[in-house]
Amino acid sequence: MAKTAPYGTWTSPVTTDVILKGGAKVDELFVDPITSTIYHNEQRPAEAGRVVIVNTEKGVDVVGKDWNVRSGVHEYGGAPAVAYDGTIYFSNLKDGRIYELREGEQPEAVTPENVSHRYAKFAVHPKHPHLLVAVREDHTDPQPSAVVNDLIVVNTNEKTVKSIASGADFYTSPTFTPDGTHLAWQQWFHPDMPWEGAEVYVADVQADEQTLTLSNAKHVAGKRINVSAAYPVWASNDLLLFVSDASGYYNPWTYSIASDKAAAVLPEPIAEDFAEPQWNLGLNFGAPLDRDGKYALFSARKEGRNVLYLVSLRGGTLEELASPYVNIAFVQRVTHDAVVLRGSTHDQAARTVLCTIKDYAKPHFAPVQAKAADEGLPFARTYISVPRSITLKVPETGEPVHVLFYPPTNPDFVAPEGEKPPAIVSAHGGPTSSAVAGLSLAVQYYTSRGFAWCVIEVNYGGSSGYGRHYIKRLEGNWGLVDVQDCAVVAQQLSAPPYSLIDPQRIAITGRSAGGYTVLNALCDYPDVFAAGTSSFGISDLVTLEELTHKFESQYLFKLVGGTHAEVPDVFRDRSPVHKAEKIKSPLLVLQGSVDAVVPPNQAELIVDDIRKRGGRVEYTVFEGEGHGWRKAENIRTALEKELGFYVDVFGLKK
């Protein structure tokens, strides 16, 4: 029989040990196109957060303990490894060099020593597999305006590097046709981010044993400022597949070399995004199946979850496939009738799954690792809170606010009659990102204790997954729209007709850009939020403009409507540090000591200001951590500190 106990005091089987069990997190997937071997990059919190390459089917590490397979390109990294015909090339974080790894041998460096160079997103030439095209980021002069990105070719036999495409501010996604005669890539310029105005190019390739060169480079899709074309991949020797948001949503497009034309695959665009913003170079949401350019499989965002579509590239038709997964990522081709992906359900954590479509019948899903089929949660599924998708409206504008609401759930407890639960409003990072469905034990850590996690994931205005217009709601309005939307969620879900949460016990939490939203929310809506947690959040836009990295160095200007010189009042008014006297609620600040995206001074400024005024602020710095926690001990400490903070502020101690 369930016990009666106040919300927030329930005993839960979802402990930090459970969250850290195994400790590994799959960062991304990649497949050897010749052998069809599936690999994944795995983050190991118990090993100081290093990343290793794992043969997914065998469950065997491919690299030893001295290697950290990561890239620092764009600071966020991604795509640090590729496999081709049994050979793996990878970037090692410590020295930034590319290494070649053959089975049974030790990794061998194939690029010169140069700690200023970073490499990622590799493409192996299919006829001369010792030639490797990659993105290079040169930090010889570390000032953001002086960092140089280009496409290079590495002769892995001679260990030489040569630039083959330059001039744009950023490059990604080099991809060869199966016959190696053409190369496509994506590029963009400041002030765009890749989801705002990226372009896709195609060039002829001349290759021999020594090197390769490009000629007749042609712009085939995308437009600076206005249209993003992204994620190019060849469906055949003639047909290039990519996504474009020319319609307002990322939909599939193709470009034909023979006809020299790019066109939307679907006769009429649909209001769903078939890709997400490229914060990480290793993301992928679609893949061609056959080599004749007939079919592709895509993941798209529909009604708050991911769905799978089989797309006829020639017929322009779309078929939604039955899928148990609500969150799908890293879609990679394995064979003509199979892809591998990461999929999670509401009650099952993300796992690597082989999706097979025999004769395009009902798809079959199977865990890639045999033992994964037997892996389950160490507690009953009755403890799992399943989210409810809610769309609210901003009273002043009628604009929508998309919410995932996770109610308190624990079969061992009920709350006293009439009590409403304390709630945590979660503002995602980015800010051009989104909260997604799928089991998160960090969320269940709270809901199983009697909190409502309003994950009230708020997909505030500016979030991705709802089309270009929704993203652009934040343009010029960062620090306003996101903050207002979070307040709207707290106010409306705590009042009729919803009345789901206690209006006196609402906290707000966020990381990075979400931390900035937290700090502004505590300043601008001091009577709405009773507590807040900012993890590596931004407090001063002026110092952010001065110190942030190249990738995001002009992102800020679109978000707030100009530079500090152009709109000084906006920079001051929307910087929490300049209005911190309005903060009445207790604040917890968590920060990494070597964060290059949001440097520690951002935390120190707001903490010092609140302390000088005698306000309540708790501050923890995690030594050696960057933009997020990678080490097991720090993940544990962050979880326990934040929960303990809310328990204390809300007076929930048993």
C-alpha positions as CSV (number, residue, x, y, z in Angstrom):
1,M,0.0,0.0,0.0
2,A,1.3,3.4,-0.9
3,K,2.5,5.7,1.9
4,T,1.3,9.2,2.2
5,A,4.1,11.7,2.2
6,P,4.6,15.3,0.9
7,Y,5.8,15.8,-2.6
8,G,9.6,16.1,-2.8
9,T,10.2,13.8,0.1
10,W,9.6,10.5,-1.5
11,T,12.2,7.7,-1.4
12,S,13.4,6.9,-4.9
13,P,15.3,4.0,-6.5
14,V,16.7,6.4,-9.0
15,T,19.9,7.2,-7.3
16,T,23.1,8.9,-8.6
17,D,24.6,5.4,-8.6
18,V,21.9,4.2,-10.9
19,I,22.5,7.2,-13.2
20,L,26.2,6.6,-13.3
21,K,25.9,2.8,-13.5
22,G,28.2,1.7,-16.3
23,G,29.1,5.3,-16.6
24,A,29.3,5.2,-20.4
25,K,27.5,7.5,-22.8
26,V,27.4,7.0,-26.6
27,D,28.4,10.3,-28.2
28,E,27.8,9.2,-31.8
29,L,27.8,6.4,-34.3
30,F,29.8,5.7,-37.4
31,V,29.9,2.8,-39.9
32,D,32.6,1.3,-42.1
33,P,31.0,1.6,-45.6
34,I,33.0,-1.3,-46.9
35,T,32.8,-3.9,-44.1
36,S,29.5,-2.6,-42.6
37,T,31.1,-2.7,-39.2
38,I,29.3,-0.5,-36.7
39,Y,31.3,1.7,-34.2
40,H,30.4,4.2,-31.6
41,N,32.3,6.8,-29.6
42,E,31.8,6.3,-25.9
43,Q,32.3,8.9,-23.2
44,R,33.7,7.4,-20.0
45,P,32.9,9.5,-16.9
46,A,34.8,6.9,-14.7
47,E,37.9,7.5,-16.8
48,A,38.1,11.2,-16.4
49,G,35.5,11.7,-19.2
50,R,37.7,10.5,-22.0
51,V,36.1,9.2,-25.2
52,V,37.0,5.8,-26.7
53,I,36.0,4.1,-30.0
54,V,34.1,0.9,-29.4
55,N,33.2,-1.9,-31.9
56,T,29.5,-1.8,-31.1
57,E,28.6,-5.4,-32.0
58,K,31.6,-6.9,-30.2
59,G,31.5,-4.5,-27.3
60,V,35.3,-4.2,-27.5
61,D,37.4,-1.0,-27.2
62,V,39.3,-0.2,-30.4
63,V,41.8,2.2,-28.7
64,G,43.8,1.8,-25.5
65,K,43.6,3.8,-22.3
66,D,46.1,6.4,-23.4
67,W,43.8,7.8,-26.1
68,N,41.0,10.4,-25.9
69,V,39.1,10.4,-29.2
70,R,37.7,13.9,-29.4
71,S,38.0,17.0,-31.5
72,G,38.0,20.6,-30.4
73,V,36.7,22.0,-33.7
74,H,34.1,24.6,-32.9
75,E,34.8,23.8,-29.2
76,Y,31.7,21.5,-29.3
77,G,33.6,18.9,-31.4
78,G,32.0,15.9,-32.9
79,A,32.9,13.5,-35.8
80,P,36.4,12.7,-34.5
81,A,36.6,9.4,-36.2
82,V,35.9,7.5,-39.5
83,A,36.3,3.9,-40.6
84,Y,37.0,2.6,-44.1
85,D,37.8,-0.9,-45.1
86,G,39.0,-1.9,-41.7
87,T,41.2,1.2,-41.1
88,I,40.1,3.8,-38.6
89,Y,41.3,7.4,-38.6
90,F,40.7,9.5,-35.4
91,S,41.5,12.8,-33.8
92,N,43.3,12.6,-30.4
93,L,42.3,15.5,-28.1
94,K,45.7,15.8,-26.3
95,D,47.8,16.7,-29.3
96,G,45.1,17.4,-31.9
97,R,46.7,15.1,-34.5
98,I,45.0,12.5,-36.8
99,Y,45.9,8.9,-36.2
100,E,45.6,5.9,-38.4
101,L,44.7,2.6,-36.7
102,R,44.8,-0.8,-38.4
103,E,43.5,-3.9,-36.7
104,G,46.2,-5.5,-34.5
105,E,48.5,-2.4,-34.7
106,Q,49.1,0.7,-32.6
107,P,47.8,4.1,-33.7
108,E,50.2,6.0,-35.9
109,A,50.1,9.8,-36.4
110,V,49.4,10.9,-40.0
111,T,49.5,14.6,-39.5
112,P,52.5,16.7,-38.4
113,E,52.9,17.9,-34.8
114,N,51.0,21.2,-34.3
115,V,49.0,21.7,-31.2
116,S,47.3,24.7,-32.9
117,H,45.6,22.5,-35.4
118,R,42.3,20.6,-34.8
119,Y,40.7,18.1,-37.2
120,A,37.2,16.6,-37.6
121,K,34.6,15.2,-40.0
122,F,36.8,12.9,-42.2
123,A,36.0,11.6,-45.7
124,V,38.1,8.8,-47.2
125,H,38.6,8.9,-51.0
126,P,37.1,5.6,-52.3
127,K,39.7,5.0,-55.0
128,H,42.7,6.3,-53.1
129,P,41.9,5.5,-49.5
130,H,45.2,6.8,-48.2
131,L,43.8,10.3,-49.0
132,L,41.7,11.8,-46.3
133,V,39.7,15.0,-46.5
134,A,38.9,16.7,-43.3
135,V,37.8,20.0,-41.6
136,R,40.8,21.8,-40.1
137,E,40.6,24.6,-37.5
138,D,43.8,26.6,-37.1
139,H,44.3,28.3,-33.7
140,T,47.8,29.6,-34.4
141,D,46.4,32.9,-33.4
142,P,43.8,32.0,-30.8
143,Q,41.8,35.2,-31.1
144,P,38.3,34.2,-32.4
145,S,38.6,36.6,-35.4
146,A,41.9,35.1,-36.3
147,V,41.1,31.4,-36.1
148,V,41.0,29.9,-39.6
149,N,38.8,27.0,-40.8
150,D,39.3,25.2,-44.1
151,L,39.0,21.8,-45.9
152,I,42.3,19.9,-46.2
153,V,43.5,16.7,-47.7
154,V,45.9,14.4,-45.7
155,N,48.2,12.0,-47.6
156,T,48.3,9.4,-44.8
157,N,51.2,7.6,-46.5
158,E,53.4,10.7,-46.8
159,K,51.9,12.4,-43.7
160,T,51.4,15.7,-45.5
161,V,48.5,18.1,-45.2
162,K,47.3,20.5,-48.0
163,S,44.4,23.0,-48.0
164,I,41.9,22.3,-50.8
165,A,39.0,24.7,-50.0
166,S,39.2,28.0,-48.0
167,G,37.7,31.4,-47.8
168,A,34.5,30.6,-45.9
169,D,34.4,31.1,-42.2
170,F,33.3,27.5,-41.5
171,Y,33.2,24.1,-43.3
172,T,31.7,20.7,-42.5
173,S,30.4,17.5,-44.1
174,P,32.8,16.7,-46.9
175,T,31.5,13.7,-48.8
176,F,32.7,11.8,-51.9
177,T,30.6,10.3,-54.6
178,P,31.0,6.4,-54.5
179,D,33.3,6.7,-57.6
180,G,35.4,9.5,-56.0
181,T,34.9,11.9,-58.9
182,H,33.0,14.6,-57.0
183,L,33.1,16.1,-53.5
184,A,30.3,17.9,-51.8
185,W,30.5,20.0,-48.6
186,Q,28.7,22.5,-46.5
187,Q,30.0,26.0,-45.7
188,W,28.9,29.2,-44.1
189,F,30.0,32.7,-43.2
190,H,29.6,35.0,-40.2
191,P,27.2,36.3,-38.9
192,D,25.3,33.1,-39.7
193,M,25.1,30.0,-37.6
194,P,24.9,26.8,-39.8
195,W,21.1,26.6,-39.3
196,E,20.6,30.2,-40.6
197,G,22.4,30.5,-43.9
198,A,24.6,27.5,-44.8
199,E,25.4,26.6,-48.4
200,V,26.1,23.3,-50.1
201,Y,28.8,23.1,-52.7
202,V,29.9,20.4,-55.2
203,A,33.2,20.2,-57.0
204,D,35.0,17.9,-59.4
205,V,37.8,15.9,-57.9
206,Q,41.2,15.1,-59.5
207,A,43.0,12.5,-57.5
208,D,46.2,10.5,-57.8
209,E,48.6,8.6,-55.5
210,Q,50.0,11.9,-54.1
211,T,47.1,14.2,-53.5
212,L,43.8,15.5,-54.8
213,T,42.6,18.8,-56.0
214,L,39.2,20.4,-56.6
215,S,37.9,22.3,-59.6
216,N,34.6,23.7,-60.9
217,A,33.3,24.3,-57.4
218,K,29.6,25.1,-57.7
219,H,27.1,26.5,-55.2
220,V,24.0,24.2,-55.4
221,A,21.8,25.2,-52.5
222,G,21.4,27.5,-49.5
223,K,21.6,31.2,-49.2
224,R,23.4,33.4,-46.7
225,I,21.1,34.8,-44.0
226,N,18.0,33.3,-45.4
227,V,18.2,29.6,-46.2
228,S,20.1,26.8,-44.5
229,A,21.2,23.8,-46.7
230,A,22.8,21.1,-44.6
231,Y,23.9,17.5,-44.0
232,P,24.9,16.6,-47.6
233,V,25.4,12.9,-48.4
234,W,25.6,11.2,-51.8
235,A,22.7,8.9,-52.7
236,S,24.5,7.8,-56.0
237,N,27.3,9.0,-58.3
238,D,24.8,11.6,-59.6
239,L,22.4,12.4,-56.8
240,L,23.3,14.4,-53.7
241,L,20.9,14.3,-50.8
242,F,20.6,17.1,-48.2
243,V,18.1,19.1,-46.2
244,S,17.0,22.7,-46.8
245,D,14.7,25.0,-44.9
246,A,13.7,27.0,-47.9
247,S,10.1,26.2,-47.1
248,G,10.5,27.2,-43.5
249,Y,11.2,23.7,-42.3
250,Y,14.2,21.4,-42.9
251,N,12.8,19.1,-45.7
252,P,14.7,16.6,-48.0
253,W,16.2,18.0,-51.2
254,T,18.4,16.6,-53.9
255,Y,20.9,17.9,-56.4
256,S,21.7,16.1,-59.7
257,I,25.1,16.5,-61.4
258,A,23.6,15.4,-64.7
259,S,20.8,18.0,-64.7
260,D,22.7,20.6,-62.6
261,K,19.5,21.2,-60.7
262,A,18.6,21.2,-57.0
263,A,14.9,20.5,-56.0
264,A,12.8,19.6,-53.1
265,V,12.1,15.8,-52.9
266,L,8.5,16.3,-51.8
267,P,6.0,17.9,-54.2
268,E,4.6,20.0,-51.3
269,P,6.7,20.8,-48.2
270,I,5.5,19.5,-44.9
271,A,5.7,21.5,-41.6
272,E,8.2,19.1,-39.9
273,D,12.0,19.4,-39.5
274,F,13.9,16.5,-40.9
275,A,17.1,17.6,-39.1
276,E,18.3,19.6,-36.1
277,P,20.8,22.5,-35.8
278,Q,24.4,21.5,-36.2
279,W,25.8,22.2,-32.8
280,N,27.9,19.1,-33.1
281,L,29.7,18.0,-36.3
282,G,28.8,14.3,-35.7
283,L,25.0,14.8,-35.9
284,N,23.0,13.0,-38.6
285,F,19.3,12.5,-39.2
286,G,19.0,10.8,-42.5
287,A,20.7,8.4,-44.8
288,P,20.3,7.0,-48.3
289,L,19.6,3.3,-48.4
290,D,20.4,2.0,-51.8
291,R,23.3,3.2,-54.0
292,D,20.9,4.0,-56.9
293,G,19.4,7.1,-55.4
294,K,15.9,5.6,-54.9
295,Y,15.2,5.6,-51.2
296,A,16.4,7.3,-48.0
297,L,15.4,7.0,-44.3
298,F,14.9,10.1,-42.2
299,S,14.1,11.0,-38.7
300,A,11.8,14.0,-38.4
301,R,10.2,15.9,-35.5
302,K,6.4,15.5,-35.3
303,E,4.1,16.5,-32.5
304,G,6.9,16.6,-29.9
305,R,8.6,13.3,-30.8
306,N,10.7,11.8,-33.6
307,V,9.2,9.7,-36.3
308,L,10.9,7.6,-39.1
309,Y,10.1,8.2,-42.7
310,L,10.9,6.2,-45.8
311,V,11.4,8.7,-48.5
312,S,11.2,7.9,-52.2
313,L,13.8,10.2,-53.8
314,R,12.4,9.7,-57.3
315,G,8.7,9.5,-56.6
316,G,8.6,12.2,-54.0
317,T,6.5,10.2,-51.6
318,L,6.7,9.8,-47.9
319,E,5.8,6.8,-45.7
320,E,5.8,7.0,-42.0
321,L,7.2,3.8,-40.5
322,A,6.0,2.2,-37.3
323,S,8.6,2.9,-34.6
324,P,8.6,2.5,-30.8
325,Y,11.1,5.4,-30.4
326,V,10.3,8.9,-29.4
327,N,13.8,10.3,-29.8
328,I,16.0,9.2,-32.7
329,A,19.5,10.4,-33.6
330,F,22.7,9.5,-35.5
331,V,21.0,7.7,-38.4
332,Q,23.7,5.9,-40.4
333,R,23.5,3.6,-43.5
334,V,24.7,0.0,-42.9
335,T,23.5,-1.8,-46.0
336,H,20.9,-1.3,-48.8
337,D,18.1,-2.2,-46.4
338,A,19.3,-1.3,-43.0
339,V,20.4,1.7,-40.9
340,V,21.8,2.0,-37.4
341,L,20.5,4.7,-35.1
342,R,20.2,5.7,-31.4
343,G,16.7,5.4,-30.2
344,S,15.0,5.9,-26.9
345,T,11.4,5.5,-25.6
346,H,9.6,7.0,-22.7
347,D,10.7,4.1,-20.5
348,Q,13.8,2.9,-22.1
349,A,17.1,4.8,-22.3
350,A,18.8,5.4,-25.6
351,R,20.3,2.3,-27.2
352,T,22.0,1.5,-30.5
353,V,19.5,-0.2,-32.8
354,L,19.7,-1.8,-36.2
355,C,16.6,-0.9,-38.3
356,T,16.1,-3.3,-41.1
357,I,13.5,-2.8,-43.9
358,K,13.1,-6.0,-46.0
359,D,11.3,-5.2,-49.2
360,Y,10.1,-2.0,-47.5
361,A,7.7,-3.9,-45.2
362,K,7.3,-3.2,-41.5
363,P,10.7,-2.3,-40.1
364,H,12.4,-4.6,-37.7
365,F,14.4,-3.1,-34.8
366,A,17.1,-5.1,-32.9
367,P,19.8,-4.0,-30.4
368,V,23.2,-4.1,-32.1
369,Q,24.8,-5.5,-29.0
370,A,23.3,-8.9,-28.0
371,K,23.6,-8.2,-24.3
372,A,21.8,-4.8,-24.8
373,A,18.5,-6.8,-25.3
374,D,18.8,-8.0,-21.7
375,E,19.8,-4.8,-20.2
376,G,17.0,-3.2,-18.2
377,L,16.3,-0.6,-15.5
378,P,17.2,-1.7,-12.0
379,F,13.7,-0.6,-10.9
380,A,10.1,-1.2,-12.1
381,R,8.8,0.9,-15.0
382,T,6.0,2.1,-12.7
383,Y,8.5,4.6,-11.3
384,I,8.9,6.2,-14.7
385,S,7.2,9.5,-15.3
386,V,5.9,9.7,-18.9
387,P,5.7,13.3,-20.3
388,R,2.6,15.0,-21.4
389,S,3.0,17.4,-24.4
390,I,1.3,20.7,-23.7
391,T,1.1,23.8,-25.9
392,L,0.4,27.1,-24.1
393,K,0.0,30.6,-25.5
394,V,1.6,33.8,-24.6
395,P,-1.3,36.1,-23.5
396,E,0.1,39.2,-25.1
397,T,1.0,37.8,-28.6
398,G,-0.9,34.5,-28.9
399,E,2.5,32.8,-29.8
400,P,2.7,29.1,-28.8
401,V,5.0,27.8,-26.1
402,H,5.8,24.1,-26.3
403,V,6.2,22.1,-23.1
404,L,7.0,18.6,-22.0
405,F,5.5,18.1,-18.6
406,Y,6.7,15.2,-16.4
407,P,4.4,14.6,-13.4
408,P,5.6,13.2,-10.0
409,T,5.5,9.4,-10.3
410,N,6.3,6.8,-7.6
411,P,4.1,3.8,-6.9
412,D,5.2,3.7,-3.3
413,F,3.9,7.1,-2.4
414,V,0.9,9.5,-2.7
415,A,0.8,13.1,-1.6
416,P,-1.5,14.5,1.1
417,E,-4.9,15.4,-0.4
418,G,-4.9,18.8,-1.9
419,E,-1.2,19.3,-2.1
420,K,0.4,20.4,-5.4
421,P,4.0,19.4,-6.2
422,P,7.0,21.6,-6.3
423,A,8.2,22.0,-9.9
424,I,11.4,22.6,-11.7
425,V,11.2,24.5,-15.0
426,S,14.0,23.5,-17.2
427,A,15.3,25.9,-19.9
428,H,17.4,24.1,-22.5
429,G,20.7,25.3,-23.7
430,G,21.6,26.6,-27.2
431,P,19.5,28.7,-27.2
432,T,18.8,27.3,-30.7
433,S,18.2,23.7,-29.5
434,S,15.3,21.9,-28.0
435,A,14.1,19.6,-25.2
436,V,13.3,16.2,-26.6
437,A,11.3,13.2,-25.4
438,G,12.9,10.0,-24.4
439,L,13.9,8.5,-21.0
440,S,16.3,10.7,-19.0
441,L,17.3,9.3,-15.6
442,A,18.3,12.8,-14.6
443,V,14.6,13.9,-15.0
444,Q,13.4,10.7,-13.3
445,Y,15.8,11.5,-10.4
446,Y,13.4,14.3,-9.5
447,T,10.0,13.1,-10.6
448,S,10.4,9.8,-8.6
449,R,11.0,12.0,-5.5
450,G,7.8,13.9,-6.0
451,F,8.9,16.9,-8.1
452,A,7.2,17.9,-11.3
453,W,9.9,18.3,-13.9
454,C,8.6,20.8,-16.2
455,V,10.8,19.9,-18.7
456,I,8.4,21.9,-18.2
457,E,11.3,21.3,-20.6
458,V,10.2,24.5,-22.0
459,N,10.8,24.7,-25.8
460,Y,10.6,28.5,-25.6
461,G,10.5,30.7,-28.6
462,G,13.8,30.2,-30.5
463,S,13.8,26.5,-30.0
464,S,14.5,24.1,-32.9
465,G,12.2,21.4,-34.2
466,Y,9.3,23.7,-34.9
467,G,10.5,25.4,-38.1
468,R,12.5,28.5,-39.0
469,H,9.8,31.0,-37.9
470,Y,9.8,29.6,-34.4
471,I,13.6,29.7,-34.2
472,K,13.6,33.3,-35.4
473,R,11.2,34.4,-32.6
474,L,14.3,34.8,-30.6
475,E,16.2,36.9,-33.1
476,G,16.8,40.2,-31.4
477,N,14.8,39.0,-28.4
478,W,17.2,36.7,-26.5
479,G,16.7,37.5,-22.8
480,L,13.1,38.5,-23.4
481,V,11.2,35.8,-25.3
482,D,12.9,32.8,-23.7
483,V,12.5,34.3,-20.2
484,Q,8.8,35.3,-20.8
485,D,8.0,31.9,-22.1
486,C,9.4,30.2,-19.0
487,A,7.4,32.5,-16.8
488,V,4.3,31.9,-18.8
489,V,4.7,28.1,-18.3
490,A,5.2,28.5,-14.6
491,Q,2.2,30.9,-14.2
492,Q,-0.2,28.9,-16.4
493,L,0.6,25.4,-15.2
494,S,0.2,26.6,-11.6
495,A,-3.3,28.1,-12.2
496,P,-6.6,26.9,-13.6
497,P,-7.4,25.2,-15.9
498,Y,-4.2,23.2,-15.4
499,S,-3.4,23.7,-11.6
500,L,-0.6,21.1,-12.0
501,I,2.1,22.6,-9.7
502,D,2.5,24.7,-6.6
503,P,2.9,28.3,-7.5
504,Q,4.9,29.0,-4.3
505,R,7.5,26.2,-5.0
506,I,8.7,26.6,-8.6
507,A,12.4,26.5,-9.3
508,I,14.1,27.2,-12.7
509,T,17.2,25.4,-14.0
510,G,19.3,25.6,-17.1
511,R,22.7,25.0,-18.6
512,S,24.7,27.5,-20.8
513,A,22.2,29.6,-22.6
514,G,19.6,28.0,-20.4
515,G,21.6,29.3,-17.4
516,Y,21.3,32.8,-18.9
517,T,17.6,32.3,-19.1
518,V,17.6,31.3,-15.4
519,L,19.5,34.4,-14.3
520,N,17.2,36.7,-16.3
521,A,14.1,34.9,-15.0
522,L,15.1,35.4,-11.4
523,C,15.7,39.1,-12.2
524,D,12.6,39.8,-14.2
525,Y,10.2,37.5,-12.5
526,P,11.3,37.5,-8.9
527,D,7.9,36.5,-7.6
528,V,7.4,33.6,-10.0
529,F,10.5,31.5,-9.3
530,A,11.4,30.6,-5.7
531,A,14.9,29.3,-6.6
532,G,17.2,28.9,-9.5
533,T,20.2,26.8,-10.7
534,S,22.5,28.2,-13.4
535,S,25.0,25.7,-14.7
536,F,27.8,27.5,-16.7
537,G,25.3,30.3,-17.5
538,I,25.9,33.7,-19.0
539,S,25.6,36.7,-16.8
540,D,27.3,39.5,-18.8
541,L,26.8,39.9,-22.5
542,V,29.6,42.4,-22.9
543,T,32.3,40.0,-21.6
544,L,30.6,37.2,-23.6
545,E,31.2,39.3,-26.7
546,E,34.8,39.8,-25.8
547,L,35.7,36.3,-24.7
548,T,33.6,33.7,-26.5
549,H,35.0,31.4,-29.2
550,K,34.9,31.7,-33.0
551,F,31.9,29.4,-33.7
552,E,29.5,31.6,-31.7
553,S,31.4,34.9,-31.8
554,Q,28.7,36.6,-33.9
555,Y,25.7,34.5,-32.9
556,L,25.1,36.9,-30.0
557,F,24.6,39.9,-32.3
558,K,21.6,38.3,-34.1
559,L,20.2,37.2,-30.8
560,V,20.2,40.6,-29.2
561,G,20.0,42.8,-32.3
562,G,23.5,44.2,-32.7
563,T,27.0,44.6,-31.2
564,H,27.6,46.3,-27.9
565,A,28.7,49.4,-29.8
566,E,25.4,49.4,-31.7
567,V,23.0,48.5,-28.9
568,P,24.7,49.3,-25.6
569,D,21.4,49.6,-23.7
570,V,20.3,46.2,-24.8
571,F,23.6,44.6,-23.6
572,R,23.2,46.3,-20.3
573,D,19.4,45.7,-19.8
574,R,19.6,42.0,-20.7
575,S,22.8,41.2,-18.7
576,P,21.7,39.7,-15.4
577,V,24.8,41.0,-13.7
578,H,23.5,44.6,-14.2
579,K,20.1,43.9,-12.5
580,A,21.1,41.3,-10.0
581,E,19.7,43.5,-7.2
582,K,16.3,42.2,-8.3
583,I,17.2,38.6,-7.5
584,K,15.3,37.7,-4.3
585,S,15.4,33.9,-4.6
586,P,18.3,31.6,-3.6
587,L,20.6,30.8,-6.5
588,L,22.9,27.8,-7.1
589,V,25.8,28.3,-9.6
590,L,27.8,25.4,-11.1
591,Q,30.8,26.1,-13.4
592,G,33.6,24.3,-15.1
593,S,37.1,25.8,-14.6
594,V,38.3,25.5,-18.2
595,D,35.0,26.3,-20.0
596,A,36.0,28.0,-23.3
597,V,32.4,28.6,-24.4
598,V,31.1,30.3,-21.2
599,P,34.3,31.2,-19.3
600,P,34.3,31.1,-15.4
601,N,34.2,34.9,-15.1
602,Q,30.6,34.8,-16.2
603,A,29.7,32.9,-13.0
604,E,32.1,34.9,-10.8
605,L,30.5,38.2,-11.8
606,I,27.0,37.3,-10.7
607,V,28.1,35.4,-7.6
608,D,30.3,38.3,-6.4
609,D,27.5,40.8,-7.0
610,I,24.9,38.7,-5.0
611,R,27.3,38.0,-2.2
612,K,28.2,41.7,-1.8
613,R,24.5,42.4,-1.3
614,G,24.1,39.7,1.2
615,G,21.9,37.5,-1.0
616,R,21.9,33.7,-0.9
617,V,24.1,32.2,-3.6
618,E,26.0,28.9,-3.6
619,Y,28.9,28.4,-6.0
620,T,30.8,25.3,-7.0
621,V,33.6,25.2,-9.5
622,F,34.5,21.8,-11.0
623,E,38.3,21.8,-11.7
624,G,39.3,20.6,-15.1
625,E,35.8,20.6,-16.5
626,G,34.7,22.5,-19.6
627,H,31.3,23.1,-21.0
628,G,29.5,20.4,-19.1
629,W,30.5,17.6,-16.7
630,R,32.4,14.6,-18.0
631,K,33.9,13.1,-14.9
632,A,31.8,10.7,-12.8
633,E,32.6,12.4,-9.5
634,N,31.5,15.8,-10.8
635,I,28.3,14.4,-12.4
636,R,27.4,12.9,-9.0
637,T,28.2,16.1,-7.1
638,A,26.2,18.3,-9.5
639,L,23.1,16.1,-9.2
640,E,23.3,15.8,-5.4
641,K,24.0,19.5,-4.9
642,E,21.1,20.7,-7.0
643,L,18.6,18.3,-5.4
644,G,19.9,19.2,-1.9
645,F,19.6,22.9,-2.8
646,Y,15.9,22.5,-3.7
647,V,15.1,20.3,-0.7
648,D,16.6,23.0,1.6
649,V,15.0,26.0,-0.1
650,F,11.5,24.4,-0.2
651,G,11.9,23.0,3.3
652,L,11.4,19.4,2.2
653,K,13.7,17.6,4.7
654,K,12.0,14.6,6.2
